[in-house]
């Protein structure tokens, strides 16, 4: 007996981007359609509405959803059941067909890659719509990509979904259309795009405030040499990798200090607007995850949920956490993509993985909006590459084929090897021994702007940032951060003037010369943000657009990564606008 057709009248109202994309899809009725929408925008609802429409009008008889993980199979099945589409999340490759009690099945890319002929037979047997969730995963392995292409070539309809339509390699993604640009490179082409910037403007997602912590790190190489570096300062990629890993070592002071700050932020948010807010620590490997869980237990007195692998038990723990009032979860990769925990409001990015794809998917766990005014806060190491990704949250990327490799790229560095696997992380740790690390709040990144602080942990200045109101509109967040920057700059100028009155000019000049590069950059970032805020009040242009225009005019990276010379040039430029 076939399942009852879904009732279109019980569907929730569609958002504007979903209606527009659906109209475009129904107008074209092509075999392949790729919808790119930022995490939290509602890709699942959009896909299920299309599937329901075509089941009702007889265009298709069955639906197959392909997703990256076992947990997402359950999530898709539950979401579909709520609106009358029955999908089997337990379908096995050993079965010939889905039970007739279901409209179709939910499977993983790995499952398809292992037995593409099974899924091809199912696709041929019934007129099938295939929903390829996070389609970029189809390029993760040759067998996955070839399997997906072979299995679903006969499908009546293919809907491609992704929040991040780019990869860190050049493996082509099946069924994705590529167009060659004037530079000769091929870029993926989407049929519908709804980016983070648009979703933020529509208040579909939360704004994210990044709190970047630097600090002094010390480690010993396998040759016996002891090295020290300040996290976030310019250095070679190998030294960045080692300083980064030293900071993330649970035996130092960096992680405990950042955990205390993150927990203080979580408690403040819970008391001021988000009473059920939860926190998530994303770890590099299982050993680190267990160690971080112990740190949190010692700090809070509550044992956090720990998710170490993609299995049925992990899926259940995630679901339990999502529906509970528990404070913290610690996870390894499991929640970096697709997992829906709307109450997540605070995160600690305690992993050495830093590809744009991984970072975007990880931060995507915190942006799902429930009510106006909720702001997510993510704590991360003050590492140049991460700061750049945080500053470019609103930029839309595409998958590029044939891009030339940079001569000094990450491929041959310890940093790149540290991103590839847990075994590589172990190899990296064997090459040096972490000795110590301290933490201090280096800068706050919001809407592409960097608000330098240099605040020591436990100080009033750090507490001021951790105590930002729990419910603010995006404009209010910008205004408050700029106000604090202006106050800090005014205080600094007043202190300098008082010192100048009491100190000989030669001594004052010597003090300025002796200012560290980090202090100088923080001061210049404050000055730049104050000038951007003033320009915003004159022109009503968003802060992010002003910073983007300055980058266009002057060149260089976001202000979070900019050099002293680049910041000085932008300050001079904005004064002429």
N, C-alpha and C positions, 0 to 999 in steps of 0.2 A: 504493500500500500504506500502510495506516494505521500509525502508530507504536504500539509496545507500551504497554499501560496501565501506569501507575506501580505499583510494588510498595510497599504501605503498610508492610510489615514492615521496610523499610530506613530509615524515617524516624527521625531522632533523637528522644529523649524530649522532650515538650513541657513548657514551664515552666507554673507554676500559672496565671498569667494567660491563657496561650494555651489551656490546657485549658478554663478557665472560659468564655472567649469562644467557643470552638468549640462547646461544649455549648449556649450561648445561641443561637448562629447556627443550629445544626442543629435546635434546638427550634422556632425561629420560622420558618425557611425563607422569610423575606420576600425581596422583590426587592432591597432596599437594606439594607446593614448597614455602619455606620461604626465602625471600630476606631481609637481614639486610643491610641497607645503611645509613650512617650518614645524618642528615638533610642537605638539600641543594645539595645532590649528584645526584638527578634526579630519585627518585623512581617512580614518576608519569609517566614520559616519558617511563621508562622501562616497566611498567605495561601496558600502553596503546599500546605500540608497540606489546607486546605479544598478547593482546586482538585483535588487528587488524590482525595479522598474522593468528590467529585461526578463526576469522570471514571470512577472505578471503578464507582460505583452507577448510572451511565447518566443522571444528571440533566443533564449537559452533554456536548457533543461537542468543544468547543474552548475555549481560554483566550486572552484578550487582556489584556496588561498595558500600561497607559499610565503613563509616568513623565516626569519633567521634563527629563532630559538624555540625550545620546547615550551617555555613559559608563555611566549606570545601565541602559541597554538591555542592554549586555554583562554587567553585574553580575547582573541579573535572569535572563538566559538561562543563565549559568553556574550560578547557585544552583539553578535549576529542573532543569538537566541532572543535577546531582548526586543528585537523588532521583527521576529517571526521567520528568520532564516536559520534552518538547522544545519550546522556544520559539524562533522565528526572530527574531534581533535585527536582521537586514538587510532586513526586509520594506520594500518601496518602495510609495509611493502609486500608482505606475504599474502595479503588479501587480493582477490581478483577485482572486486568492485566495492564501492561504498554501499553500506546498507541502504535499502530503499526508504528507511525512516529519516534519511537526511537529504538535504538539497545538495550536499557535497561534502568536502573534507578540508581540513587544514593540515598542511604538511610543512616540513622544513626544507631548506635548500639542500642540506646534507642528505636528507631522505630521498629527494629527487635525484641527486647526483649518484646515489648508490644503485638506483634501479630505474633509470629513465624509461625503460620499455614498459614497466608497470603503469606508470603515470601517462604514458602516451596511449596505451590501450584504453585507460579510463577516459581520456580526453576524446578519443575517436568514438567511443561507444555512445556518449551522450553529448549533445550540443553544449559545450562548456565555455563559461567565462572564467578566465584565470586572473586572479588578483595577485600580482607579484609585489609583496610588501618589502620596502627597503631594497629595491631592485639592484642597487649597487653590490649587494652581497652575491649576486649571481656571477660576479667576476672574481670572487675570492679564490677560486681554484679552477683549473682547466676543466676538471671533471664536472664541477658545479655548472659552469657556464655552458659547456657542451650538453650536459644532461638537461638543463632547463630549456635550451633551444630545441633539442630533439623531442622532449616530452610534450611541449606546449605549442609547437609549430602548428598542429591541426586545430587549435582552439578557435572557436567562433569569435571570441573577443579576448583581448589581453589588456588589462589595466595595470600600468606601472606606477608604483607609488614610492616616493622617497622624500625625506626631509633634507638630505644631503646628497645631491646628485653629482658627487665627485669622489674620486678614489685617490689613493696615494701611489698608484701604479698605473700602467697603461693597458691593463687587461680590458678589452672591450666588453661592454655589458650587453647581453642578448636583448634583442628587440628595441634597443635604444637607438634613436636616430641621431647621427652625427653630421655636422655641417662644417665644411672647411672655411676657415676665415682668411683674411688677407695676409696673415702671417704664415699661412700654409698649414696651420694646426687644425685638427678636427676637434670640435667641441660638441658635447651633448646638447640636444635641443628638446626642450620641454613644451608640451601643449598647453599647460596651465602652470603658472608660477605664483606662489603666495609666500613671500619672504618674511623673515623675522621683523624687519623694519615696518612692513605693512601691517603685520599682525599686532605689533606693539602700538602702532597708531590707532588701530581699531579696538585696542584693549582686549584682544583675543588671547594674548600671552602676557606674562609678567615681564617687567624690566629686570635685568640682572645687574647687581652691583658686585664687582670683584674687589676683594681685599687682598692685595699682594704683599707677602711678607718676605723681607730679606733677612740678613743676619750674617754673623761670622761663622764660617765652617772650617774645620781642621780634619785632615785625614792623613793616613800613612800609605805610601805606595808599596807595591810588592818588592821594590828595591830597598825599602827601609827609610826612604825620604819622607819627612813630614812637611805637608803643604797646608797653606791656609789661604782662604779667599772669601770675599764678601759676596754672598749670593746676589745676583742682579748686576754686578759690575762687569764691564767689558773684559772678556778673557776668551781663550781658545775653546772650541767646542768640547774637546776632551776634558778640560778643566770645568766647564759648565756642567757636563754630565756627572763628574765626580762630586762637585760641590752640591749639585741637586740631590744625588743619591745620599750624600752625607746628611743633608737637611732632613730627608725623609726617614732616616734611620730612627727607629723608636727609642734607641738607647741614648740619643742625644737630647738636647733641650728644645730643639726647634719644633718637633711634632707635639710634645706636651704643651708647649706655650701656645701654639696655634690651636690645638684642641680646646684649651681653656678659653681662648678668645671666641672660637666658633660656638662653644657651648654657651658662653655669656650672651652672644648674639641670639642664639636660639631661645634662651630663656626670656630675653627682652621681647622678642617677636611674639612669643607665646602670651606674654602678659599684656601686649599692646596690639591686638587686632587679629592674631592668628593663633588661637588657643590650642589648636591641634597640630601646629607646625612640627614637622619632623626634620631630622638631619641625616645626611648621607655622606659617608667617607668612602671615596673610591681609591682602592689600594692597587699596588702593582702586582702583588702575588699573594698566595695564601699565607705564607709565613708573616708577611707584613700585616695582612688583614687580622690575623689572630692577635698579633702584638698591639695593633691599634684598638682592637676590641677591649683588651685588658686595660689600656690607658683610659678608655672611656668609662669602663666599669669603676676604676679607681677614682676617676674624677667625679662621676655622677652618682655612684652607688647603684646604678641600674645596668644590667647586662644588655648590651645592644644585640639586635638581630645580626647574625653573620651569614652571608651568602657567599659560598666559595666555588660553586660549580653549577653548571646548567643541567640539573636533574629534577625529578619530580619533587623531591624534598625541598630544593631551593625555591621552586615555583610556589610551593605552599607557604614557605617562610616569607616570601615577598608579599603574597596576598594577605597574610596575617598582619604583617607590618602596615600595609597600606590601609587596612581597616581598623587599626588600633590607635591608641594614644601614646604608643611607645616613642621615646625621644630619638634614638639613633639606630641607624643601620650601617654596617660595614660590608662592602662588597668588592669582589674582583670581577670586573668586566660585565658581570651578569646584568647589571642595571644600566649599562652604558647606552642602551638603545631600546626604544619601543616600550619599555616598561612604564606603566601608567600609575604613578603614586602622586596624585595632585597635591597632597599636603606637604610635600617636600618644600621647605623654605630656606634651608641652610645646607651648604655643601662644603666639603674639604676635598680638594683635588690633590690627593696624595699619591699620585702615580707618575712614573716617568714617561708614560705614553703621551705623545704630543702631536700626532698627525692631525691635520685640520678635520678629517672625518671623525676621528675618535673624540676630539675635543668638542666638536659641535654636538655629537650625539650624547656625550656625557652631560654637557650643560643643558641639553634639551630636557633632561629629567626634572629641571627646576623651573621651567618657564610656563608650565600649564596653569592657566588662570582660572580662578574660581569666583572671585569678586574683585571689584575695582579697588585699587590701592595696594594690593599685595605686591611686595618687592622681594625677589630672591637675592640671597647673599652667598657668594662662593668664595672661599678662601683658597689661595693657591700660592706656590712659590714664586718669588720675583725672578723668573727666568725670562730672558728676552723673547724667546720664541712664544712662550705662553702669553706674555703680555701683549704681543702682537695679535694673537688669536682672540684674546679677550677684547682688544680694542676694535677688532674688525667683525664683531658679532653680527652686525647688520648687513655685511656684504654678501652678495649672492655669488656662488661659485658654480662652475660647470665642470664636468669630467673632460679632461683634455687628453687627446691621444697624440703621441709623437712630440711631446714637450722636451726640449733639450735639457740634459742634466747639468746642474751647476757644477763647476769644477770643484768648488769647496762645499758641495752639498753634504747632506747628513749621511749619505749611504755608507761611507767608509769610516764613520766616527763611532766612538763608544756610545754616543747618544742614540744613534740610529739602531745599533745592535740592542741597546737597552729597551727599545720599543717593540722588538719583534717577538719575544717569547720569554716565559719565566726562566727557561734554561739559560738564555742569554743574560738575563738579569743576574743569575747566579755566577756566570762567568765574569761579569763586570765586577761583582762584589769581591771576587777572588783577587782582582788586580789592585785592590786598595782596601784599607780598613778605616771605617769612620771613627773619628776620635771624639769630636764634640761639635755642637752647632747651637747657636742662639738665634732668637727670632725677634724681629721688630717690624711694625707696620710701615712698609715702604711707600705705598701709594694705593689710592682707591681709584678704580677704573669704572667709568660709567658713561654711556652714550658716546663712546669713542674718545672721551677726555680723561686725562690722568690728573688726579689731585694728589700731589706729593705731600707726605706727612713726615716721614722719618721718626715716627713716634715709637718710643720704647714700650715694650709690653708692660702692662700694669700701670701705665701713666694715665693722667686725666685726658690727654689728647686722644689716646687710643680708645678710652671709654666713651668719649664723645661720638666717635664713629660707630662703635659697637652699639651705642644707644640711640641710633637714628630711629625715628618713629616707625612703627610696624606697618602702618597703612599710609601710603603717599602716592599721589599720581606721579607719572614720569616727570612732568614739569616741576612738580614740587621737590622731587629728589634732586634734580639739577639745580634748582634755586637754593636749596639748603646746602648742598655741597659747595656751590660757588660762594655762598655767604660765609661759610666756615673758612674757605680759602682766603677770602678778602680779609676776614678778621685776623687770620694767622699772618698774612702779609703785612697788615697794619701794625700788628704787635711787633713783628720782626723789625719793621722800619723804625718804630718808636724806640725799640731797644738799641738799634744801631745809632740813632740820633743821640740818645742819652749817653751811649758809650763814647761817641765822637766828642761830645762836650767835655767829658771827663778825661779823655785820653789824647795824647799827642797824635797828630795826623799820621806820622810815620808808623806808629804802632797800629793804628786802625788799618792802614794800607797793608801792613804785614799780615794782619788777621784775615783780611779778605783774600790775600794771596794764599794763605794756609788753609782756606776752606777746602774740604775734600771735594772730589768730583761729584760724589753722591749728594752732598749738601748743596752744591752749586746747581745741579740738575733739579733737585727738589724745589729750590728757590725759583728757578726759571719756570718750572711747570706751574707753580703758584701764580707767578706774574702772568703767564700766558692764559691761564684759565680765568683770571680776574678780567683781563682784557677781552676775552671771548664772551664772558658774561655781560660786560658793558656793551659789546657790539650786539649781543642778542637783545638787550633792552632797547637799543636804538632801532634795530631792523626787524625784530620779531622772528629772525631766522633761528631754527633749532641749533643748539650747541654743536651737535654732531656734524651738521652741514657746514658750520663755520670752520670747524677743525678740518673737515675734508677739503674745503676750498683752500685753506692754508697749505695743506699737503700738496694740493695740485699746483699751487703757485710756487712753492718753495722746494717741493720734492721731499723725499725721505719717508720714514716709517711713522706710525702713530706716535703721539707725544709720549706714550708710556715707554717707548724704545728710543726716542730721539736723542741725539747727541747734544752736548752743550751748544755747539755751533748752530745746529739745526733749530734748536729752541730759540736762540738769540735772533736768528733770521726771521722766524715766524713772529716773534714779538715786534720786530721792526716793521714787518709787513702789515700786521693787523693795525698798527698805529697809522698807516696810510690809507686804510680802507674807508 
